[in-house]
Amino acid sequence: IEALSTRQLLRLCRRALAYPDGAPADCRRTALADFLPSSVRCVFDDSLATVFGDSIAQEAMEVETSGIATQGHEQRRETADDHVGAGSQEGSYIGKDETHVQVSVVREEKTGRDWLDIGGARLQIGEPLQPELVPDTLFFSMDHHVRQLREMMRDLSIGERHLLLIGNQGTGKNKLADRLLHLLRWEREYIQLHRDTTVQALTMAPSLRGGAVHWEDSPLVRAVEHGRVLMIDEADKAPLEVVCVLKGLLEDGEMQLADGRTLLSPSLAAERRSSGTDMSSVVEIHPQFRTMVLANRPGYPFLGNDFFAECGDLFAVHVVHNPDPSSEVQLLRQYGPNVPEATIGRLSEAFQQLRLLVEEGELSYPYSTRELVAVVRHLEMYPDDSVVDAVRGVFAFDQHDADAVEAVTAVFHRCGVPVNGFASETPMVDVAAPVTISGSEMEERWTTEDPRGSGGFRNTLRLVGSGWLDSKARNVRYLWCDTKTVDVDTDSVTSGRVKVFSEELVSWQCPLDGGDSARAVAVVATKRRSSSIDGEGVQGEMGRVHVLSSNPHALHTYVVPGDSANISDRNVARNQSEQGSYGDAISSGHLTAHI
């Protein structure tokens, strides 16, 4: 890791003076710690822990990495299923650091001007002369992005004029910049760089009027002259000479244009004016001129120039990651309000696992929220299409890479999405022919309950509606056992329809070991909302599986939720009288009648 420059240290000091609670996270962001090799990153985080304390440094790392597991650290990775169904209150957002981040507009009584407040950072809302230049993009609020907006507002509020948003493709850099400018009502000029961008193209733009080509000021020159925000997209794609020209403008406050004019900062323009120099060819840089630069992270697979190494210390840096699971589910529900929450949860969990494989080096392409949003929007617009069809549209390009196909297919299978190498073949179907079953009728009911209402039991059987029989039940043992909830390894839960479509919905491993096996299995199908054993209502339940074992005597009760491809620990209860060990495996199919 390179040493921080004096300019970066001064920026950190200004931030720490205004917002001392964010100093560790600011250090990680300024050094781009998340993009360092894992061994170097561990050393850097250990140094932060030494200076700021273990708990504060760990919290800063978790906030910056947005809940995604990082190599080299014992950090819990959240899953999307932890957050499906969880909502947030409009206007109030709870971040991973458990603080409320509120977005509000405050009216100043003396001047009557409005101020934008995001998490305590305030900036005056502008009055644009050309409102059409204020961006207005589709933006759905989520916790992760609101926290990013707060950090950007903090830099702008302490006088930073140039921001750099850096991260993988599809993480929302453009959305964040446009949303902040929209809230502040600041005019924007936009320019996108590429490998063929020249210095002349940076300062002059051609236009066609009346059948003739006219050269006009580029968005850069217009932003400098009128005090607008210049958004420079794909900055890492520009050639080195273009980057050097931009660096001269932002660092030195001077830039020579192709038509002979010169852009000068107010201080340099004042010096020339006081010396009596002709100012007719000088364009003074507006005091409100700002830049927001967007760039991909350095290195593979983007293969652009290392923009941060060239002039990164000129900017207040903000690393934009993919959202944490909670925020991602929150975003996807807004893009696909009619897509089942179970489907959103499975897709989000699959993408979280794919990104973890990228961090571990097993995959090269960093699958982002942009691809995930495309899948959910497909399902929202075309509800008759399957999840496999929607996923295939995003991953079809990877079908030529056998290793990538194997890894991605395995992830989707674990999450219950039956992709088949992203090929277009029809999935295998193995279902039984439907059989119509007539309605059930009660023939007779036998009981050992005492009809006198004492609540006791007799050791003889009685046919309900008749007297006691003279026979006794032999070899009957009654067992009362305490109800206990035992955690079951959910990694063994497998969807039954990932390769072949059949009646099997889900299979899992019953916690039996030793020489014993299940003595009896009973499957009870229930309604979407049913009653549990103890009488409490159960939301979204599809059925129950009861497994009886004999050594020791135990009854295992499994609740199959509505999303039967995912059984969590809290839905698994085991009733047993004593500890023991036994072994067997069971499968569950959906029954259409009560048994």
N, C-alpha and C positions, 0 to 999 in steps of 0.2 A: 504494500500500500504506500502511495506517495504521501509525503508530508503536506499538511494543509498550508495554503498560502496565507500571507498576512491579511489579505482581503477576506478570505473565508473565516479566519479567526475573529476579525472585527465584526463580521456579520453574525457569527455565533454569539459574540458578547452582546450585541444589540438585542438579539432575540432573547438571550437569557435575562437581560435587564428588564425587558417588557413582559416576558412569559417564562419565568424561571421553572415552571413545572415541566416544560418540554425540552429541557436541555439535553438529556441523554438521547432522545429520539432525534433531535436536531443534529447531533454529532453523527449518528448513524446515517442520516439522510445526506448530510454534506459529504461524507466520505464514500457514499454509494456502497455501504457495507453489504447490502443484500446481493450485490453483484460480484462480490469477492469470492475467490475459491473457499471452500468450506473450512480448510485448515486455517487460512488467514482470517476468515470471518470469526472463527472461534477465539483466536488470539485477540482480535479487536474487541469482541464482546466481553472477554475476560478483563481487558483493560478498563472498559467502561464500568464493569462491576467493581473493580478495585477503587475507582474514583468516586462513583455515585452510590455504590452499595448494590448488593446482589438483587434485591427485590425491585429496586427502581430500574436497574439496567434490564432485568428480565421483562418487566412491564413494557419498557420502551421497545424491546425486540418484538414482543407479541403484537404491539400496536402497529409497528412498521410492517411486519410480515403478514398482517391481516388474517391471522388464524391458520395459515398454511404451514405445514410442517417444514422445518428447515434442517438441513443436514448438519450433523455434529452437535445437536442439542436435544435434550429430553423434553420435547414439547408436545402437548396433546393436540392432535389435529381434529377439529370439530367436523362432524358430519352433517349433511343437509337434513337428515331425519331428525336431528336435535331441534330443528327450527321450523319444520313444516307445521303450519297452523298457527305459528306465533305471529302476532301483529305488532305494529308500532303506532303510537299516537301521532296524528298529523301535526307537523310543526315541532315535534320534540323527538330527538333521536338519541338512542343510548349506544355509546360506542363500547369497544372492547375494554377501554379503561374505566368503564362503569361511571362515566360522567355524562350529564345531559348536554347535548349540543343542540341549541335552538337557533332557528333562523327567523328573524323578525325585522320589521321596519319601524324605526323610532323617529318620531317627529320632534324636532327641536323647537321649543316654544318661542324663543327670541327671534330666530330667523325664519321659522316656518319651513325649513329645509328638512328633507327626509334623509335618514342615515340607515345603512344596512348593517345589521348586527348578526354575526355568525359566531356563536360560542364566546361572546365577549369582545371579539375583534370588530371594530367599527370603521366604516368608510362612508363618505358622503355620496349619495346617489346623484348621478349626473343628470344634466338637462341637454340631451343631444340636439344638435342643430339639424342633423340628418338622421331621423329615427330609423330609416331603412338600413342603416349601417350597424344597428344594434342587433346582434345575433338572437334568434329565437328558435332554438332547436328543441326537438322532443326530448324531454328529460324526466325520468322517474326518480324521485328521491329515494335514497336508501342510506343506511347508517354509514357505510364505508365511504361513499362519495361526499356526504355532508362533513365527515371528519376531514377529508381532503380539502374541501372548500374552506373549512376553518383555518387550516394551516396556510393556505394561500392568502387568505385574508389577513392573517397575522403578519406575514411578510410585507404585504402592501401597506398595512397600517403603520409600520415602523419606518416607512420611506423607501423600501426596496422598489425599484422601477423595472426590473427585468427578472422574469421567472422562467425556469427551465423545468418542464414536465417530461420525465424520462421513464421508460418502462417498456414492457413487451407490447407487441401490437394487440389491438382489440381490448385494452384494459380501460378505455374511457378517457383518454387524455383530451381529445377534442371536445367531448361532452362536458368535461369539467371546466375547461377554459371558456367555452361558449356560455355555459350556465352562469358562471361568475360574472361575465361581462353583461349578460342579460339582467341579472339581479342589480348590478351597479348602473345599468343604463349607459354604458360606455360604448362609444363607436369603435368599430373594429375594421381593420384592413387585413386581408388574408393573402398570403403567398405560400405556394408549395414548391419546395426545392426537389431536384432530382439530379441524376448523374450528369445530365447534359446542361445543367444550369450554368450560365456564364455571368461574369460581372456586369456586362451590359444588360442582360436580361433581368438582373437584380435591380437595376436603376431605371430602365426604360421598358415600356410595354406597348406593343403594336395594337392598333385598332383599325377597323375598316369603316370608313365613312364616305358615302357618295361614290363608292367604287374605287376609292384610293386608300392606301395604307398610310396612317398617321401614327407618329411615335409620340406617346404621352408619358407623363410621369408614372412610375410604377407604384404599386401599393405602398412600398417602403417610403418613397419620397412623399407621397400624400400623407402618410401617417406622421412623418417627421414634421411636415409643414403645418398640419392642422391639429396636432396634439392628440392623435388617436392611438389606439393600441394596435400594434403590428403583431399578428399571429404568424409565426414562421413554422410551417408544418414540414415534417420529414427532413429536419435539419441535418440529420446524420447522413443523408444521401448526397449532399452537395459536395462538389470538389473542394480541395483544400484551399485554393485561391479565393473562392467565394467565402469560405469560412473566415479567412484572414481579413477580408474586406469588412465583413460584419463585425469582427472583433475590433477593428480600428474605429468603426462608428460608435460602438458601445463603450469601449475603453477610453479612447482618446477624444471622442466627441468631434471627429472630423472625417469627411468622406468626399472624395472627388467624383463628380458625375461626368458622364460621357459628353454632355453638351457644354462643358466648361464651368458649370456652377459648382459650388462647394457647400456641403452641409457642415455647419459649425455649431458647437454648443454655445449657450448664452455667454459663458465666460470668455471663450475664445473670440466670439463675435464682438464682445465689449472691448477686448484688447485691440482688435483691428480697428474698431470704430474710433477709439481714443488716439490711435496712431495716425489717423487720417487716411487709412487705406480705403480704396474704392469698394463699397459694399453692394454694388449693383449685381454682382454675380454670387453673392452669399445668400444662402437660405439658412436662416437661424432655426436651430432645433427647438421645437415648442417645449415649454416646461412640462407639459402634461404627456409628452411622448413616452410610451412604455412598450415593452415587447413581452410576448409570451411565446417561448420556443418549445416545440414538441419534437421529441427525438426517441428513437428506439434504443434499447440498451445496447452497449457495444458488444461485438463478437457475434458468434454463430447463433441463429441462422440468418441474421439480418445483414451482416457483412458490409455495413456502412463505415464511414470514417468515425473515429473516436472523437465525437464532437466535445464530450466532456473534458477530455484530456487537452484539447486545443484551447478552449475558452470557457470551461465550466465554472471557473471561479468568478466569472462576471455575473453569474446568475444565482438567485436563490433557488436551490434545487429541491424538487419534490419528486420522489419515486412513486409511481402509480402502479400498484399491484392489482391483480385480480381480486374481486371482493371476497370477504370471508363467507362461509356457508350461510350464515344468517342473512347477511345483506344480499347475497346472490339469490336466495329463495325469495326474499322480499322484492327484488327487482323482477324476477321471472314471473311472479304472480301478477304483476302489473302489465307485463307484455302479453301474458296469456291468461286472462281471467277465467276463461272457460276450460283451460287445460287442467285435468285432475291434479290435485296437490301431490298424490302419490307419484305420478309421472314426473312432475317437476323435481321432487325429492330424489328420485332415482337418477335423473339426468344430472342434477347438480353434484350428487355424490360421485358419479362416474367421471365428471370433468375434474373434480378435486383429486381423484386418484390419478388421472392422466397427468395433471400438473406435478404431482408428487413424483411420478416416473420421470418427468423432464428434469426435475431437481436432482434425481438420483442418476441421471445420465442414460437411462434406458430408452428414452425417446428424445428426439432432437427438436421437434416443432412444439412450441409452447401454446397449447390449446387454450384459448382465452374465452372471456365472457361473450365476446362478439359472436363466436361460433355457437355458443350455447343459446344465446338470444335468437339466432337464426333458426335453430331447431324448434324452439318454443313458438316463435312467430309462425313457422310452417304449420305446426299442430293447431294453432289458433285459427289460421285462415282456412285450413283444409282439415277439418275434424275427422273426416272419413279416412284419411291416410293414417297408416300405422306409425308408431314411433320408429320402427326400423327404416321406413321410407324417409322420414325426416332426418334421421341420423346419417343415412347413406348419402344424402345430398351434401353433407359437410365433409365426410371422410372418404368419399369415393376416390379422391386423388391418391390416397395412401394405399390403395389396393395393390399397387405395383411394388411396394416395399413389404416383403414377406415378414420380416421381423416386426415392423410397426403394426402390420395387420394382426399378427399373433398377440402382441401385447395389448393393443386396443380392444380386440375381440374378447380377450380374457377379462378385461376390466368391465366391459359392458355385460358380460355373462354374470359376473359376480353381483352386478347391480340389477339383474333381472331384465335386461334388454336383449332380446334374441337375435343379435346381428350374426350374420354368417359370412364373415370375411368381406362384408360390404359388396358382395356380389348380388346380382339381380335375380338369383334363383328363388323360386317359391319355397318357403319353409316347409319341412315335412309335417304332415298331419297324421296323427294316429289316435283317432277317437272312436269310441264304440257307437254302434247304431242306437238311436234313441228308443227307449221302451216306455210305453205309457203304463203307469201304475195307478190302479184304482185307489180310491180313498180308503183310509184305514178305519176300522171299526173295533171298538173295545168288546172283546169276547168275554173275558172274565179277569178278575183282579184278585191276586192272593196277597195276604199281608200277615205279619206277625204282631201288628200293633194292637194293643188292648183297646177294645171298643168302648170301654167304660170311661175313657178320657183321662186316665191317670198318667198318661204319657209313658207308661212302661211297655215292656215287650213280653210276650209269652213264648215258651219254647215249643208251641204248636202252631200249625198253619190254619188259616181260616179263609174260605172263599167269601168275598165281600157280598153281603146280602143274604147269607145263610149262616147256620150255626157253626160252632167249632167242629172240626173233624177229629176223629179219634186217633189220627196218626200223628207222629212226631217227626220233626225234621232232624235227620241224623247227620253227624259230621258237619255241623254248622258252627262257625266261630264268628262272633261279632267283634269288630275292631273299631275303636274310637281313637283317632289320631289328631295331633295338632297340625294346623295349617302353617306351612312355612313357604316363603318365597326364596327360591334358590336361583342364582344367576346361571344362565346357560350360555355357552360360547356361541355368539351369533354368527361367527365366521363359518359355522357348519351349515347355516341356513342357505339353501340353494333353490332358486326358482326352477320349477319343473318344466318350464316352457321356453328355455333359452335355446334349445336345439331342436326339439320335437314338440309340436303342439298336441297336447293330450289332456286327459281329465286331471292329471296331476297338477296341482297348483304350486305346491311347495314341499320340500322334504328337509328334514333336519335330523340331528343325532340326539337320541334320547340318552340322558346321562346314566347309562347302565354299564357296568363292567363286571368282570369276574365270569363265573360259569352260569349265572342265572340269565333268563330271558323273560320277555314280557309274557305274562300268563293270559292276559285278556286285553283287548283294545276295543273301545267304544267311541264312535264318532257321532257328534250331535251337531246338526246344522241349525243355525239360529238366524234371526232377522238382522238387518243392519243395525238396529238398536235393540238390545236384549238385556236380560237380567243376568247378573253373575251368580255364582253359587251363594254368596252371602247376601244377595238381594239388591246390590248396587247396580245402577245402570251402566252398560258398557256401550260406548259409541263406536260404530263402524265394525262390530264383530261379525265374522262370517261363520264361525263354528268353533267347536271345542273337541279336543282329542283327549280321551282318558286312557292312560296306560297303567295296568295293574301288574305289580311285580310281587314276588313271594319271599324273597330273601334279601332284606327283611320285608315285612309286609308294608307296601307303600303304594299310594295312588298318585300318579303324575298327571296333572291337568295342564294342558296347553291351550291357550286362547289364540285362535287364528284371526288376526285382524283383517280389516277390509282389504288392505294392501297385502295380500297373502304371500308376496314374494319377499317380505321383510318382517321377521319376527324379532322383536326387541326383548331385552331382558325383563323389562317391566311387565310384559305380557305372558310370561312363563311362570307358573306357580307349581310347586310340587308339594303334595300332602303326604307325609310319611310319619311313621311312628318311631323310627330309629334310623341311625346312619347305616349305610350299607353300600355295597358295590355290586353292579350287574351290568350287562351289556346287550344292546339291541338297537336297531334303527327302524324308524317308522316313516310313513308317507301319508300325506293328507290329500284327499280329493274333495271337491265341492259337491255336497249333497243337496238336492232340491226339495227334500221333505224332512220333517222332524222325525227322528228315530227315538 
